[in-house]
């Protein structure tokens, strides 16, 4: 409210950090024909190193006459002195085989990732120099190594020039952090469907299933969980399945204007497949509980009008309510949200474009999240006018 505060009542962190990244990547493409089959083989290898260096301080202030006044410039390192590093090796081979109406794509990838974190002592009473990187000031180290093989197989079958059947089975993974005893996120992913492209009209319907052997949760500043940022947690087995629909068309009847229409819809059924003892991230999970923040229904409808230099669009999107914790108790859900946006553009020239937009025209007020630290609203009605210049 702008009132003066007591000395030292406000703490600010200098979130200083440096990032370092380097690597090398080599690739080989080889095309040949064997009988009626056309092969395109890709082979690649990549070595990569990453490093994040944090040396941060907390300082205290008070507010006086509406301004922040420094009381104590904290010692460098008192808010964090650590280095996180990773070395990753990836090798893959893939063969795209064209055989009549069939396109077959088998592939295999290998990943070897070594991660390490070193923390130096910063706590009061345990060091007089929180910025020191001396061996005698090391607080702790931890590491996590991941080696994984990732096979995959994709299939396309061209029913006609406009219609294609698609199917695939692929193993996917997400590397854990350097938290020890945490496994990589591991899933077998299936898809089956079709794509149609008939010029003015196109459509797509895909069924998907992700069978997780281990669902990974990672603590971040935005997760809001009672955990240490950077830590990771095993969520054990889980299943995510659903269907994605896409339809596009142009409703114009003359060549003087265009009315493009795009509709997308996604249905997702997600749940944990096992009981997980109480963790700082997932909470207490029972088999059949929903996976947090995955909506069951969501869709988007976009209708445009394009004529000469003008282009205008109305966009309607819906996102279903979600549980923010597996337990889904009181105050652990979001609201479903229906949002209507309107935008228009006028091209003054090839390089200058005038635009205006109104987001959330109806002024809906919804809770879209509850992390971190309580309910988070959607964006309220917002109008924007601008000029875009392409140099």
Secondary structure as GFF3:
##gff-version 3
##sequence-region A 1 391
A	DSSP	beta_strand	10	14	.	.	.	ID=ss1
A	DSSP	beta_strand	17	34	.	.	.	ID=ss2
A	DSSP	beta_strand	37	64	.	.	.	ID=ss3
A	DSSP	beta_strand	67	72	.	.	.	ID=ss4
A	DSSP	beta_strand	80	99	.	.	.	ID=ss5
A	DSSP	beta_strand	102	120	.	.	.	ID=ss6
A	DSSP	three_ten_helix	135	137	.	.	.	ID=ss7
A	DSSP	beta_strand	138	158	.	.	.	ID=ss8
A	DSSP	beta_strand	163	174	.	.	.	ID=ss9
A	DSSP	beta_strand	185	197	.	.	.	ID=ss10
A	DSSP	beta_strand	202	214	.	.	.	ID=ss11
A	DSSP	beta_strand	216	218	.	.	.	ID=ss12
A	DSSP	beta_strand	232	234	.	.	.	ID=ss13
A	DSSP	beta_strand	238	250	.	.	.	ID=ss14
A	DSSP	beta_strand	260	272	.	.	.	ID=ss15
A	DSSP	beta_strand	276	279	.	.	.	ID=ss16
A	DSSP	beta_strand	283	285	.	.	.	ID=ss17
A	DSSP	beta_strand	297	307	.	.	.	ID=ss18
A	DSSP	beta_strand	310	319	.	.	.	ID=ss19
A	DSSP	beta_strand	337	347	.	.	.	ID=ss20
A	DSSP	beta_strand	352	359	.	.	.	ID=ss21
A	DSSP	beta_strand	367	369	.	.	.	ID=ss22
A	DSSP	beta_strand	376	377	.	.	.	ID=ss23
A	DSSP	beta_strand	382	389	.	.	.	ID=ss24
###
